[in-house]
Amino acid sequence: MTICKVTGSVVSTHKNVHLNGHKIMIVQPVDLNKKPIGPDMLAIDEVHAGEGDLVLVMKEGGGARIILNNKKIPVQAVIVGVIDGYQVEGEK
């Protein structure tokens, strides 16, 4: 799983039929200091995240299809949680 920041959303007039009813968000992976690492990616939002939210993203296609209960959905990443806060061991 990866910590990401939601940077935007995708609006589409046409999409794969298996994606109907799912919100697609643009997320930026971040390190524990909330600094961007790696390229942005698209993720299906299952927790009603919003722009600016810190989220937990599962980036594994097979697991994503299990969460969405759809073996045919073309997805690799799913937002599975909104992070309210976290503490790294040794920090105060």
N, C-alpha and C positions, 0 to 999 in steps of 0.2 A: 504494500500500500504506500501511497505517496501523499504528502501534504501539499496542497495546491491552494492558490488564490483564484477565485472566480474573477475573470477580467471582462467577460461579456457573454452574450447569448447569440445563438444562431436562429435566424428566421428564414424559413424556406417555404416556397409555394409548392414544390414537388419534392418528395423524398421517398425512400424505400418504404413500402407498405408496412413492414415490420416496425418501423420507427414512428408510425402514427401514434399520437397520444403521449409521446415522450419529448421532454424539453431537452434541447442540446445546448450545453454551455461551453464556453471557452475557458480553460483553466491553465494557469501558469504554475509549474512545479516550483516550490520554494524550499530553502533549507530551514533549519531550526531557528535561524535568526530572521526568517521571513524574507530573505534575499532570493531573487529569482535564480533558478538553476535549470538549464535545459530549455528546449523549445516549448511553446504553448501547445496544447492538445485539445481535442474535443472530447467531452464526456457527457453521457446521459445522466440527467439529474433525477434522482429518485427521492430526494429529501427536501425539495423546494428551497434550494440554495439561491442566494441573490448575489448580484455583482458586489465585489468587495469582501465577500465571506471567505473565511479560511475553511477548507474542506478536506475530507479524507477521500482519496480516489483509489479505487481498486482498478489496477491496470493489468488485466488478464482476461482475455476473451472468453475462455471457457467458464470461468467463475462469473463473469458478467452475464453470460447467457443464462446461467443457473439462477442468479438473482432476479433477472427479468422474466424467468420462466418461459423462455422462447429460444429454441435451438437454432432458429433461422435468422435471428436478428443480427445484422452486421455491426457489431459493436466490440470495442476493445477496452474502453474505460467507462466506469460508472462511479458517480459521486454517491458514496454510501453514508456520509455523515458530515454534519457541520461542526467544526471545532470551536467550542466556546473559549477554551484556554488550555494551556499545557505547561508543564514544568519539566525541565531537564534535570536529571539527578545531579546534585552538587550546586545547583543555582538556587537563589532565594527569591 
